[in-house]
Amino acid sequence: MYVIMYLLMNTISYIPQFVSVSDLQRRYPELLRTLKASQKPLLVLKKNDLEAVIITPAFYRLMMEKVQEYEEKDALLALANYNKEKKAKKLKKMKTIKELFE
């Protein structure tokens, strides 16, 4: 979740549009056209609390690509850290799961 919010904030260089749940119900076709034209997320508020975020399919694909890139980089870093610790002989063989928390 935090990764997606981080990506959302770093991908958007503008202030997104806010709309209330009741406005969304009344003006759905108009807001959908605006969303498609602007490519900006639509933040839906209910009693001034964020209820939902509506994004375009293209924006969703971009976010998923960024998440995948982030996860791949994270995995590569973990692998590099493993190899570094293995080389330094800092790894331990454990017989039980309890040993992880000791």
ROSE-4610 file (N, C-alpha, C; in Angstrom, 1 decimal, always signed):
// ROSE-4610
residu = [M/M/M/Y/Y/Y/V/V/V/I/I/I/M/M/M/Y/Y/Y/L/L/L/L/L/L/M/M/M/N/N/N/T/T/T/I/I/I/S/S/S/Y/Y/Y/I/I/I/P/P/P/Q/Q/Q/F/F/F/V/V/V/S/S/S/V/V/V/S/S/S/D/D/D/L/L/L/Q/Q/Q/R/R/R/R/R/R/Y/Y/Y/P/P/P/E/E/E/L/L/L/L/L/L/R/R/R/T/T/T/L/L/L/K/K/K/A/A/A/S/S/S/Q/Q/Q/K/K/K/P/P/P/L/L/L/L/L/L/V/V/V/L/L/L/K/K/K/K/K/K/N/N/N/D/D/D/L/L/L/E/E/E/A/A/A/V/V/V/I/I/I/I/I/I/T/T/T/P/P/P/A/A/A/F/F/F/Y/Y/Y/R/R/R/L/L/L/M/M/M/M/M/M/E/E/E/K/K/K/V/V/V/Q/Q/Q/E/E/E/Y/Y/Y/E/E/E/E/E/E/K/K/K/D/D/D/A/A/A/L/L/L/L/L/L/A/A/A/L/L/L/A/A/A/N/N/N/Y/Y/Y/N/N/N/K/K/K/E/E/E/K/K/K/K/K/K/A/A/A/K/K/K/K/K/K/L/L/L/K/K/K/K/K/K/M/M/M/K/K/K/T/T/T/I/I/I/K/K/K/E/E/E/L/L/L/F/F/F/E/E/E]
num = [1/1/1/2/2/2/3/3/3/4/4/4/5/5/5/6/6/6/7/7/7/8/8/8/9/9/9/10/10/10/11/11/11/12/12/12/13/13/13/14/14/14/15/15/15/16/16/16/17/17/17/18/18/18/19/19/19/20/20/20/21/21/21/22/22/22/23/23/23/24/24/24/25/25/25/26/26/26/27/27/27/28/28/28/29/29/29/30/30/30/31/31/31/32/32/32/33/33/33/34/34/34/35/35/35/36/36/36/37/37/37/38/38/38/39/39/39/40/40/40/41/41/41/42/42/42/43/43/43/44/44/44/45/45/45/46/46/46/47/47/47/48/48/48/49/49/49/50/50/50/51/51/51/52/52/52/53/53/53/54/54/54/55/55/55/56/56/56/57/57/57/58/58/58/59/59/59/60/60/60/61/61/61/62/62/62/63/63/63/64/64/64/65/65/65/66/66/66/67/67/67/68/68/68/69/69/69/70/70/70/71/71/71/72/72/72/73/73/73/74/74/74/75/75/75/76/76/76/77/77/77/78/78/78/79/79/79/80/80/80/81/81/81/82/82/82/83/83/83/84/84/84/85/85/85/86/86/86/87/87/87/88/88/88/89/89/89/90/90/90/91/91/91/92/92/92/93/93/93/94/94/94/95/95/95/96/96/96/97/97/97/98/98/98/99/99/99/100/100/100/101/101/101/102/102/102]
x = [+0.8/+0.0/+0.9/+1.9/+2.7/+3.5/+3.9/+4.6/+3.7/+2.4/+1.5/+1.3/+1.2/+1.0/+2.3/+3.4/+4.7/+4.8/+4.4/+4.5/+3.5/+2.3/+1.2/+1.7/+2.4/+2.8/+4.0/+4.9/+6.0/+5.8/+4.6/+4.3/+3.4/+2.7/+1.8/+2.5/+2.7/+3.3/+2.3/+1.1/+0.1/-0.9/-1.8/-2.8/-4.0/-4.3/-5.4/-6.8/-7.8/-9.1/-9.8/-10.5/-11.3/-12.8/-13.5/-15.0/-15.7/-16.9/-17.6/-18.3/-18.7/-19.4/-20.7/-21.4/-22.7/-22.5/-21.4/-21.1/-20.8/-20.1/-19.8/-21.1/-22.0/-23.3/-24.0/-24.1/-24.8/-24.1/-22.8/-22.1/-21.1/-21.4/-20.5/-20.1/-21.0/-20.5/-19.5/-19.9/-19.0/-17.6/-17.6/-16.4/-15.5/-16.2/-15.4/-14.8/-15.5/-14.9/-13.7/-13.8/-12.7/-11.5/-11.8/-10.7/-10.0/-10.7/-10.1/-9.2/-9.8/-9.1/-7.8/-7.9/-6.8/-5.8/-6.2/-5.3/-4.9/-5.6/-5.3/-6.2/-5.7/-6.6/-7.7/-8.8/-10.0/-10.1/-10.0/-10.0/-11.5/-12.1/-13.5/-13.5/-14.2/-14.3/-15.7/-15.7/-17.0/-16.8/-17.6/-17.4/-16.0/-15.4/-14.0/-12.9/-13.3/-12.3/-12.2/-11.0/-10.7/-11.4/-12.3/-13.1/-12.6/-12.2/-11.7/-10.8/-10.1/-9.3/-9.6/-10.0/-10.4/-9.3/-8.7/-7.6/-7.9/-7.3/-7.5/-6.7/-7.1/-6.4/-4.9/-4.6/-3.2/-2.4/-3.0/-2.3/-2.1/-3.1/-3.0/-1.8/-1.7/-0.6/+0.7/+0.8/+2.1/+2.4/+1.4/+1.7/+2.2/+1.5/+1.9/+3.3/+3.7/+5.0/+6.0/+5.7/+6.6/+6.7/+5.6/+5.6/+6.5/+6.4/+7.2/+8.7/+9.0/+10.4/+11.0/+10.2/+10.6/+10.8/+9.9/+10.1/+11.3/+11.6/+12.7/+14.0/+14.1/+15.2/+15.4/+14.3/+14.4/+14.9/+14.5/+14.9/+16.4/+16.9/+18.3/+19.1/+18.7/+19.4/+19.5/+18.4/+18.4/+19.4/+19.4/+20.3/+21.8/+22.1/+23.4/+23.8/+22.9/+23.2/+23.5/+22.7/+22.9/+24.3/+24.7/+26.0/+27.1/+26.9/+27.9/+28.1/+27.0/+27.1/+27.6/+27.3/+27.8/+29.3/+29.8/+31.2/+31.9/+31.3/+31.9/+31.7/+31.0/+30.8/+29.9/+29.0/+28.1/+26.8/+26.6/+25.3/+25.4/+24.3/+24.2/+23.1/+23.4/+22.4/+21.6/+20.3/+19.4/+18.6/+18.3/+17.6/+16.1/+15.8/+14.4/+14.0/+12.8/+12.3/+12.6/+12.5/+12.8/+14.1/+15.1/+16.4/+16.5/+15.5/+15.4/+15.2/+14.5/+14.1/+14.9/+16.0/+16.9/+18.0]
y = [-1.2/+0.0/+1.3/+1.3/+2.4/+2.6/+1.6/+1.7/+2.4/+2.0/+2.6/+4.0/+4.4/+5.8/+6.6/+6.0/+6.7/+6.9/+5.9/+6.0/+7.0/+7.0/+8.0/+9.4/+9.6/+11.0/+11.4/+10.5/+10.8/+10.8/+10.3/+10.2/+11.5/+12.0/+13.1/+14.4/+15.3/+16.6/+17.7/+17.4/+18.4/+18.1/+19.0/+18.7/+17.9/+16.8/+16.0/+16.6/+16.2/+16.7/+16.0/+16.7/+16.1/+16.2/+15.3/+15.3/+14.5/+14.9/+14.2/+13.0/+12.1/+10.9/+11.3/+12.3/+12.8/+13.4/+14.2/+14.8/+13.7/+12.7/+11.6/+10.9/+10.7/+10.1/+11.0/+12.3/+13.2/+13.5/+13.6/+14.1/+13.0/+11.8/+10.7/+10.8/+11.0/+11.0/+12.2/+13.4/+14.5/+14.3/+13.8/+13.6/+12.5/+11.5/+10.5/+11.1/+11.9/+12.6/+13.4/+14.2/+15.0/+14.1/+13.0/+12.1/+11.6/+11.2/+10.7/+11.7/+13.0/+14.1/+14.5/+14.6/+15.2/+14.1/+12.8/+11.8/+11.9/+12.8/+13.0/+12.1/+11.6/+10.8/+11.6/+11.0/+11.6/+11.1/+12.0/+11.5/+11.8/+10.7/+10.7/+10.8/+11.9/+12.1/+11.8/+11.3/+11.1/+11.6/+12.7/+13.4/+13.8/+14.4/+14.9/+13.8/+12.6/+11.5/+10.9/+10.5/+9.8/+8.5/+8.3/+7.1/+6.2/+6.8/+6.1/+7.0/+6.3/+7.0/+6.4/+7.2/+6.7/+7.1/+6.2/+6.5/+5.8/+6.3/+5.7/+4.4/+3.6/+2.3/+2.6/+3.6/+3.9/+4.3/+5.0/+5.4/+4.2/+3.3/+2.0/+1.2/+1.0/+0.3/+0.9/+2.2/+2.9/+2.6/+2.7/+2.4/+0.9/+0.0/-1.4/-1.7/-1.0/-1.1/-0.6/+0.6/+1.2/+0.2/-0.4/-1.3/-2.5/-3.0/-4.1/-3.7/-2.6/-2.1/-2.0/-1.4/-1.3/-2.6/-3.6/-4.9/-5.6/-5.4/-6.1/-5.5/-4.2/-3.5/-4.0/-4.1/-4.5/-6.0/-6.8/-8.2/-8.3/-7.5/-7.4/-6.9/-6.0/-5.5/-6.6/-7.3/-8.4/-9.5/-9.8/-10.8/-10.3/-9.0/-8.5/-8.5/-8.2/-8.2/-9.7/-10.6/-12.0/-12.4/-12.1/-12.5/-11.9/-10.6/-9.9/-10.6/-10.9/-11.6/-13.0/-13.7/-15.0/-15.0/-14.0/-13.9/-13.5/-12.7/-12.4/-13.4/-14.5/-15.7/-15.2/-14.4/-13.9/-14.7/-15.6/-16.3/-17.5/-17.8/-18.9/-19.9/-21.2/-22.2/-22.4/-22.3/-22.4/-23.7/-24.3/-25.5/-25.3/-24.2/-23.9/-22.5/-22.2/-20.8/-19.9/-20.4/-19.6/-18.9/-19.5/-19.0/-17.6/-17.4/-16.2/-15.0/-15.2/-14.1/-14.0/-14.8/-14.7/-13.7]
z = [+0.0/+0.0/+0.0/+0.9/+0.9/-0.3/-1.0/-2.3/-3.3/-3.4/-4.3/-4.0/-2.8/-2.4/-2.7/-2.5/-2.8/-4.3/-5.1/-6.5/-7.0/-6.4/-6.8/-6.6/-5.4/-5.1/-5.9/-6.3/-7.1/-8.6/-9.0/-10.4/-10.8/-9.8/-10.0/-9.6/-10.6/-10.3/-10.3/-9.8/-9.8/-8.7/-8.4/-7.4/-8.0/-7.5/-8.1/-7.8/-8.5/-8.4/-7.3/-6.4/-5.3/-5.7/-5.3/-5.5/-4.4/-4.0/-2.9/-3.5/-2.7/-3.1/-3.8/-3.2/-3.8/-5.2/-5.3/-6.6/-7.7/-7.2/-8.1/-8.6/-7.7/-8.1/-9.1/-8.8/-9.7/-11.0/-11.0/-12.2/-12.7/-12.6/-13.0/-14.5/-15.4/-16.8/-17.1/-16.5/-16.7/-16.0/-14.8/-14.1/-14.8/-15.4/-16.1/-17.3/-18.0/-19.2/-18.8/-17.7/-17.2/-16.8/-16.1/-15.7/-16.9/-18.0/-19.2/-19.9/-19.9/-20.6/-19.9/-18.5/-17.7/-17.3/-17.3/-16.8/-15.4/-14.6/-13.2/-12.4/-11.3/-10.4/-9.8/-9.6/-9.0/-7.6/-6.6/-5.2/-4.7/-4.3/-3.8/-2.3/-1.8/-0.4/+0.1/+1.3/+2.0/+3.4/+3.7/+5.0/+5.2/+4.2/+4.2/+4.5/+4.3/+4.4/+3.1/+2.7/+1.4/+1.4/+0.5/+0.4/-0.8/-1.9/-3.0/-3.9/-4.8/-5.8/-7.2/-8.1/-9.4/-10.4/-11.1/-12.1/-13.4/-14.4/-15.8/-15.9/-16.8/-17.0/-17.4/-18.1/-18.5/-17.2/-16.3/-15.1/-14.2/-14.2/-13.4/-14.0/-15.3/-15.9/-15.5/-15.6/-15.2/-13.8/-12.9/-11.5/-11.3/-12.0/-11.8/-12.4/-13.4/-13.9/-12.9/-12.3/-11.3/-10.1/-9.7/-8.5/-8.9/-10.1/-10.5/-10.5/-11.0/-11.1/-9.6/-8.7/-7.3/-6.7/-6.9/-6.4/-6.9/-8.2/-8.8/-8.2/-8.1/-7.5/-6.0/-5.3/-3.9/-3.8/-4.7/-4.8/-5.1/-6.1/-6.4/-5.3/-4.5/-3.4/-2.3/-2.1/-1.1/-1.5/-2.8/-3.3/-3.2/-3.5/-3.3/-1.8/-0.9/+0.5/+0.9/+0.5/+0.8/+0.3/-0.9/-1.4/-0.6/-0.2/+0.6/+1.9/+2.6/+3.9/+3.8/+2.7/+2.5/+2.3/+1.6/+1.3/+2.6/+3.5/+4.8/+5.8/+5.4/+6.4/+7.6/+7.3/+8.4/+8.5/+7.5/+7.5/+8.5/+9.1/+10.1/+9.6/+9.8/+9.6/+10.8/+10.6/+11.7/+11.6/+12.8/+12.9/+13.2/+13.8/+14.1/+13.8/+13.6/+13.3/+14.5/+15.7/+16.9/+16.9/+16.2/+16.1/+15.4/+14.5/+13.8/+14.7/+15.8/+16.7/+17.9/+18.0/+19.2/+19.0]
